[in-house]
Amino acid sequence: MKLSERDKKHIWHPLTQHKTYPENLAIARAKGVYLYDESGKSYIDGISSWYTCMYGHCNPEITDRVAHIMQNLDQVVFSGFTHEPAVELSEKLIALLPDNQEKLFYSDNGSTSVEVGVKISLQYHFNKGDRKQVIIAFEEGFHGDTFGAMSVSNLSVYNGPFEGMLLEVIRIPVPNGNNTEELLSVLREICETKKVASFIYEPLVQGAAAMKMHDAESLNVILEYLHKQGVLLIADEVMTGFGKTGTAFASDQISQKPDIICMSKALTGGLLPMAATSCTQEVFDAFYSDDIAKGFFHGHTYTANPLSCTAALAAIELLQTEAIQSQIRQVIRYHEIFGEQVKRHPMVRGVRQCGVIFALDLDLDMSRYGGLRNKMFSYFMERGVYLRPLGNTIYIQAPYVIGQEEMNTIYEVILSLLEELPAMKMNQVE
Ligand SMILES: *Cc1c(COP(=O)(O)O)cnc(C)c1O
């Protein structure tokens, strides 16, 4: 029996409506920028398996390091114990993060890194004797699927059944460069009438909102205002972290630095699950006390797993090599050239780019996961390219190590889709 058939028997897939989704493709192997299915067909991983494997799948610089350490050390409790990979990683990460970050809390995935950031921001004010429970977030933000992370997210397709069971969150529009004054007056009103604990934001690029991009200057103005109001700033860099925006973190391009930063996805270069939440000394100090109850009583069994820490160390060392930095600059150039070429195409409404993240909006109105979107997905897959359009947005976030030829293959299937779209649309019954 085919693997995809056996899969159907017991497995419940994430973000999947099993009744309407035919079957999950079995991937047998992944190497470099390629995925290989069980029949041997290859696909260029144009979205780096959800923005994780930026140094290519099964990069030996990472796998060898992990294979070596696992002969000597595996999971150990991280409450009461510590180990070399965790300590070394903390030193490397703090050196890479914006200068004001001093402490790191490890966990397992993007949602838990957000959950930790949100809980720290709430307890910070509580510990200081000033309970605050309102959180500000962006419209169409996405921060993960656990309850706290889901509360601050705003994509209703995921949150509908849980409305009314979530944290108190006020949403504001994203800064587009023309609405700074309007945003400031909205924030003034909120801060004067509510006790605001924190503001959570995906800096510069909102991934799940189809790579919506922000105006950095305007974002900086609202961050500065909120900082002056004593609102803790939580930068969710789960997607943008580790080089995606052209700098190590998107926050590097914004002068007001966050109090808390959430990271995961590319942290281990796609080998193992891991996340971290960093914060300033000032935040940490609000928990540092002779009173045990002021500590942060949150922990996951696999916190700072030594293999994950080792993978993260190898990934960060790769990121800092001249080879990877020059590949990042290359990818940015490829996208700039392609963007110029494609932006005047009659089927294209607009293009945008931030670092290696490229997005193109089709001049069509369509649903996020509707029939036409699925046809486009299949069109790419049949031609050996893995891209996941979101509604009318096609975006690329390929591994840094992609070569010019493979990048051209991605661009070419997008260009040929643009030619076929009018016919595809005519035959489409939604
Ligand atoms: C993916 C993502 C998350 C959630 O991470 P998981 O590992 O899927 O839980 C949170 N925030 C942002 C910005 C993300 O892109």
The ligand as an SDF file (V2000), in Angstrom:
LIG
                    3D

 15 15  0  0  0  0  0  0  0  0999 V2000
    5.2010   29.9500   12.5970 C   0  0  0  0  0  0  0  0  0  0  0  0
    5.0350   31.1340   13.4880 C   0  0  0  0  0  0  0  0  0  0  0  0
    4.6630   30.9820   14.8350 C   0  0  0  0  0  0  0  0  0  0  0  0
    4.3030   29.6520   15.4300 C   0  0  0  0  0  0  0  0  0  0  0  0
    5.3540   28.7760   15.4130 O   0  0  0  0  0  0  0  0  0  0  0  0
    5.0810   27.1930   15.5630 P   0  0  0  0  0  0  0  0  0  0  0  0
    6.4270   26.5940   15.6460 O   0  0  0  0  0  0  0  0  0  0  0  0
    4.3380   26.7990   14.3240 O   0  0  0  0  0  0  0  0  0  0  0  0
    4.2690   27.0020   16.7940 O   0  0  0  0  0  0  0  0  0  0  0  0
    4.6080   32.1050   15.6120 C   0  0  0  0  0  0  0  0  0  0  0  0
    4.8790   33.3250   15.1020 N   0  0  0  0  0  0  0  0  0  0  0  0
    5.2370   33.5120   13.8250 C   0  0  0  0  0  0  0  0  0  0  0  0
    5.5460   34.8820   13.3310 C   0  0  0  0  0  0  0  0  0  0  0  0
    5.3170   32.4210   12.9700 C   0  0  0  0  0  0  0  0  0  0  0  0
    5.6500   32.6070   11.6840 O   0  0  0  0  0  0  0  0  0  0  0  0
  1  2  1  0
  2  3  1  0
  2 14  2  0
  3  4  1  0
  3 10  2  0
  4  5  1  0
  5  6  1  0
  6  7  2  0
  6  8  1  0
  6  9  1  0
 10 11  1  0
 11 12  2  0
 12 13  1  0
 12 14  1  0
 14 15  1  0
M  END
$$$$
